[in-house]
Amino acid sequence: MSVVGLCPVPPLDSSQACRFAPELLAAAECLRQLAVRHPGRIFSLPYLSASRAYGPVYYSVQVLEFRVDPTGWINYNDIRIMHGEREETEPEVRRRKPPLADRIMEADGVLGWANTARAYTAALEYLEESGYLRRACPDLCEQAQAALTLARLL
């Protein structure tokens, strides 16, 4: 199962950018910069998704893939890798997580089903709080903190 982002987000210098919320543009710009630095212009971020439907908690390994197209627009795919008990799924998330991150990303529910702004800001918040940005991309730390502050204020 794969969930495609609700709508692609344009680069800041696009004429279409005025149609998007500033907090979404700011978070998407940070993830665009990360994706551009990776081969194939894709930045992958795994997370452990937990949901409950009238019974036991259901866990799945999800991977958010942030992709930059040739015109600079960014979108995400939220792909389910596997599901099962927490003991089965958590090691798979740990195996796939960014190597410089201190902890894994967890979410209640599937981020891809949420609105676009939540998927971008949740991913950026995790990357900032886990220490990944500070270690891997120190030049993006200030930009990420500004984007997250803007998201909290609005």
C-alpha positions in Angstrom: 0.0 0.0 0.0 1.3 3.4 -0.9 -0.3 6.8 -0.1 0.7 9.7 -2.3 1.0 13.1 -0.7 -2.2 15.1 -1.0 -0.6 17.7 -3.2 2.9 18.5 -4.4 4.5 21.7 -2.9 6.2 24.2 -5.2 9.6 25.7 -4.7 9.6 29.1 -2.9 10.4 31.0 -6.1 7.5 29.5 -8.0 4.5 31.7 -9.0 2.3 29.0 -7.4 3.9 29.4 -4.0 1.5 32.1 -2.9 -1.3 29.5 -2.9 0.3 27.5 -0.1 0.5 28.1 3.7 3.8 29.6 4.8 4.5 26.9 7.4 4.0 24.2 4.7 6.3 26.0 2.3 9.0 26.4 4.9 8.9 22.7 6.0 8.7 21.5 2.4 11.7 23.6 1.5 13.9 22.0 4.2 12.9 18.5 3.0 13.5 19.6 -0.6 17.0 20.6 0.3 17.6 17.2 1.9 16.2 15.3 -1.1 18.3 17.3 -3.5 21.4 16.2 -1.6 20.6 12.5 -2.1 21.0 10.4 -5.2 17.8 10.3 -7.2 16.5 13.4 -5.4 14.7 11.2 -2.9 15.0 11.4 0.9 13.5 8.4 2.7 12.4 8.4 6.3 11.0 5.3 8.0 8.6 5.4 11.0 6.6 3.1 13.2 2.9 3.6 12.8 0.5 2.5 15.5 -3.3 2.3 15.2 -6.1 0.7 17.2 -9.4 -0.5 15.7 -11.6 -2.0 18.4 -8.9 -4.4 19.6 -5.2 -4.8 19.9 -2.8 -2.1 18.6 -1.8 -2.6 15.0 1.8 -1.7 14.0 3.3 -1.1 10.6 6.6 0.0 9.2 6.0 3.0 6.9 8.5 4.9 4.8 7.9 8.5 3.8 9.7 9.1 0.5 10.1 12.8 -0.3 10.7 13.2 -4.0 11.8 16.3 -5.9 10.6 16.4 -9.6 12.6 18.0 -12.4 10.8 21.4 -11.9 11.6 21.5 -8.2 8.2 20.6 -6.8 8.3 18.1 -3.9 5.8 15.4 -2.9 5.8 12.4 -0.7 4.8 8.7 -1.0 4.0 6.9 2.3 4.7 3.3 1.7 3.8 0.4 4.0 6.7 -2.1 4.2 5.3 -4.6 6.7 2.8 -4.9 9.6 2.6 -7.0 12.7 3.5 -6.9 16.4 5.7 -4.1 17.8 8.5 -6.7 18.5 8.5 -7.5 14.8 8.2 -4.1 13.3 10.4 -1.9 15.5 13.7 -3.6 14.5 12.9 -3.0 10.8 12.3 0.7 11.5 15.6 0.9 13.4 17.4 -0.8 10.6 16.2 1.7 8.1 16.4 5.0 10.1 18.9 7.7 9.1 22.2 6.6 10.6 22.9 9.9 12.5 19.4 10.0 14.2 19.3 9.2 17.9 15.9 7.5 17.9 13.2 6.2 15.6 10.2 8.1 14.5 6.8 7.0 15.8 3.3 8.2 14.8 -0.3 7.5 15.9 -1.9 6.4 12.6 -0.4 6.8 9.1 1.1 10.2 8.4 0.3 9.9 4.7 -3.4 9.9 5.4 -3.0 13.2 7.3 -3.0 16.6 5.6 0.2 17.5 3.7 1.4 20.0 6.2 1.3 17.4 9.0 3.4 14.9 7.0 6.1 17.5 6.2 6.2 19.2 9.6 6.2 15.9 11.6 9.1 14.6 9.5 11.0 17.8 9.9 10.4 17.9 13.6 11.6 14.3 14.0 14.8 15.1 12.0 15.5 18.2 14.1 14.7 16.6 17.5 16.6 13.3 16.8 19.8 15.2 16.1 20.0 14.1 12.4 20.0 17.7 11.0 22.6 18.9 13.5 25.0 16.0 12.6 24.2 15.5 8.9 23.2 18.9 7.6 24.2 21.6 10.1 23.6 24.3 7.5 19.9 23.3 7.5 19.4 23.5 11.3 18.5 27.2 11.5 16.1 26.9 8.5 14.4 23.9 10.0 14.0 25.6 13.4 12.5 28.6 11.8 10.1 26.4 9.8 9.0 24.6 12.9 8.6 27.8 14.9 6.4 29.2 12.1 4.3 26.0 12.1 3.8 26.2 15.9 2.8 29.8 15.7 0.3 29.4 13.0 
